[in-house]
Amino acid sequence: MLAAVITAFGGPDVFALAEIPAPDGEVIDVTLAGVNFADVQRRRGEHERPPLPAVLGADVVGRRRADGRRVAAVLRGGGYAQVAPAHHVVEVPDEVSDEQALAVLEQGLTAWHCLHTLGRVDADDVVVVTAGAGGVGHLAVQLARAAGARVIAIASTPAKRALAAELGAHATVDSQHPDLGAALSETPTLVLDGVGGRTFEQLHAALAPFGRTVAYGGAGAVRDTVAVGDLMTASTGVLGFRLQRVLDDEELYRSSAARLFHLAGRGVLTARIGGRHPLSAVGRAHADLENRVTSGKLVIDVRRLI
Ligand SMILES: NC(=O)c1ccc[n+]([C@@H]2O[C@H](COP(=O)([O-])OP(=O)(O)OC[C@H]3O[C@@H](n4cnc5c(N)ncnc54)[C@H](OP(=O)(O)O)[C@@H]3O)[C@@H](O)[C@H]2O)c1
């Protein structure tokens, strides 16, 4: 089978198309694979260094070879390939397209569990969503709005802020603003942070008493430390999220994936496809993602080679 393989950690040019053996066991004939920021971090060797040579890529949609059913899956690698292992497989309902299924699975589950399971969002909340036009962020904006909350999206360009507003954000803020807390039009009660560093610090400090930050990523690549004494003084909380904890709980994974597919099928949640590339151009998708020029979900059409 063909796959986009890396033989070294580094820049977006480390990918090369190669014929490699298909995985053992149950497999999916992949139609589309997703590109996530975590793949960029793995490619750089920043987190969870897989053994080399490696096929990166976590979310796929396609047909389970054993029964021909249309399925989506969240993998621990192996996604940028024409055949992928059938791990954490969920069936996709007819009313949900391949693109939507792919986009709302990994990133949608992240947005949902940060907002609801940890954030306990309700209609009284003022929710700040960082990278509000990004893969997770643009879904979080829609889910927070659907929960009845006021929503403030942070994003780096006018086009990204316009997208977040179109998707339901009541207000937007430029992520390059030197004082993000002061730039907010309302005092937040819940911050969803996938950026970290200065973004995390400024937004967490802006929370109302009894507010909480759900930290789920570090696209800004800065490790954060939190002083418990400061949390007590401000009476705020910090919660962390890792999707693996959902994948570890088969019932939670299946029920929350089914909920996201239901929302996508009804049009309550609509993923934007921010770029569609052939398998040979995985590197270009990575470069776009790390250069912050993308919005929504990036997909790889693994059946197209050029
Ligand atoms: N915890 C989990 O299990 C889990 C699961 C999925 C994703 N994540 C995390 O969620 C975050 C978002 O993932 P995603 O795949 O949806 O990506 P994404 O939001 O589509 O892309 C990352 C965005 O982060 C912002 N950003 C801020 N500083 C950046 C920097 N130094 N370099 C690049 N981007 C920067 C950019 O938005 P602006 O240009 O608008 O600032 C960029 O578009 C990532 O940190 C990812 O690791 C975590």
The ligand as a MOL file (V3000), in Angstrom:
LIG
                    3D

  0  0  0     0  0            999 V3000
M  V30 BEGIN CTAB
M  V30 COUNTS 48 52 0 0 0
M  V30 BEGIN ATOM
M  V30 1 N -5.6400 17.2570 24.1590 0
M  V30 2 C -5.9580 16.5420 23.0850 0
M  V30 3 O -6.2190 15.3530 23.1610 0
M  V30 4 C -6.0010 17.2420 21.7770 0
M  V30 5 C -6.7450 16.7310 20.7100 0
M  V30 6 C -6.7810 17.4640 19.5130 0
M  V30 7 C -6.0610 18.6480 19.4200 0
M  V30 8 N -5.3210 19.0660 20.4800 0 CHG=1
M  V30 9 C -4.5700 20.3310 20.4270 0
M  V30 10 O -5.4680 21.3320 20.0530 0
M  V30 11 C -4.7690 22.3790 19.4120 0
M  V30 12 C -5.4540 22.6900 18.1020 0
M  V30 13 O -5.3170 21.5680 17.2460 0
M  V30 14 P -5.8820 21.5940 15.7700 0
M  V30 15 O -5.4260 20.3450 15.1250 0
M  V30 16 O -7.3260 21.9180 15.8000 0 CHG=-1
M  V30 17 O -5.0530 22.7980 15.1160 0
M  V30 18 P -5.5740 24.2140 14.5740 0
M  V30 19 O -6.2940 24.9240 15.6600 0
M  V30 20 O -6.2820 23.9980 13.2850 0
M  V30 21 O -4.1990 24.9430 14.2700 0
M  V30 22 C -3.4490 25.4980 15.3230 0
M  V30 23 C -3.8200 26.9740 15.5380 0
M  V30 24 O -3.1890 27.4210 16.7210 0
M  V30 25 C -2.9090 28.8100 16.6120 0
M  V30 26 N -1.5140 29.0610 17.0110 0
M  V30 27 C -1.1310 29.8340 18.0300 0
M  V30 28 N 0.1850 29.8440 18.1500 0
M  V30 29 C 0.6800 29.0730 17.1640 0
M  V30 30 C 1.9980 28.7210 16.7530 0
M  V30 31 N 3.0930 29.1490 17.3970 0
M  V30 32 N 2.1320 27.9070 15.6730 0
M  V30 33 C 1.0710 27.4480 15.0220 0
M  V30 34 N -0.2190 27.7440 15.3830 0
M  V30 35 C -0.3980 28.5600 16.4440 0
M  V30 36 C -3.1780 29.2050 15.1540 0
M  V30 37 O -4.4060 29.9470 15.1430 0
M  V30 38 P -4.3320 31.5640 14.9910 0
M  V30 39 O -3.4510 31.7850 13.7900 0
M  V30 40 O -5.7310 31.9770 14.7830 0
M  V30 41 O -3.7360 32.0770 16.2660 0
M  V30 42 C -3.3340 27.8840 14.4350 0
M  V30 43 O -4.2250 27.9690 13.3520 0
M  V30 44 C -3.3270 21.8910 19.2600 0
M  V30 45 O -2.5560 22.4120 20.3130 0
M  V30 46 C -3.4700 20.3940 19.3940 0
M  V30 47 O -2.2910 19.7590 19.8260 0
M  V30 48 C -5.2840 18.3950 21.6390 0
M  V30 END ATOM
M  V30 BEGIN BOND
M  V30 1 1 1 2
M  V30 2 2 2 3
M  V30 3 1 2 4
M  V30 4 1 4 5
M  V30 5 2 4 48
M  V30 6 2 5 6
M  V30 7 1 6 7
M  V30 8 2 7 8
M  V30 9 1 8 9
M  V30 10 1 8 48
M  V30 11 1 9 10
M  V30 12 1 9 46
M  V30 13 1 10 11
M  V30 14 1 11 12
M  V30 15 1 11 44
M  V30 16 1 12 13
M  V30 17 1 13 14
M  V30 18 2 14 15
M  V30 19 1 14 16
M  V30 20 1 14 17
M  V30 21 1 17 18
M  V30 22 2 18 19
M  V30 23 1 18 20
M  V30 24 1 18 21
M  V30 25 1 21 22
M  V30 26 1 22 23
M  V30 27 1 23 24
M  V30 28 1 23 42
M  V30 29 1 24 25
M  V30 30 1 25 26
M  V30 31 1 25 36
M  V30 32 1 26 27
M  V30 33 1 26 35
M  V30 34 2 27 28
M  V30 35 1 28 29
M  V30 36 1 29 30
M  V30 37 2 29 35
M  V30 38 1 30 31
M  V30 39 2 30 32
M  V30 40 1 32 33
M  V30 41 2 33 34
M  V30 42 1 34 35
M  V30 43 1 36 37
M  V30 44 1 36 42
M  V30 45 1 37 38
M  V30 46 2 38 39
M  V30 47 1 38 40
M  V30 48 1 38 41
M  V30 49 1 42 43
M  V30 50 1 44 45
M  V30 51 1 44 46
M  V30 52 1 46 47
M  V30 END BOND
M  V30 END CTAB
M  END
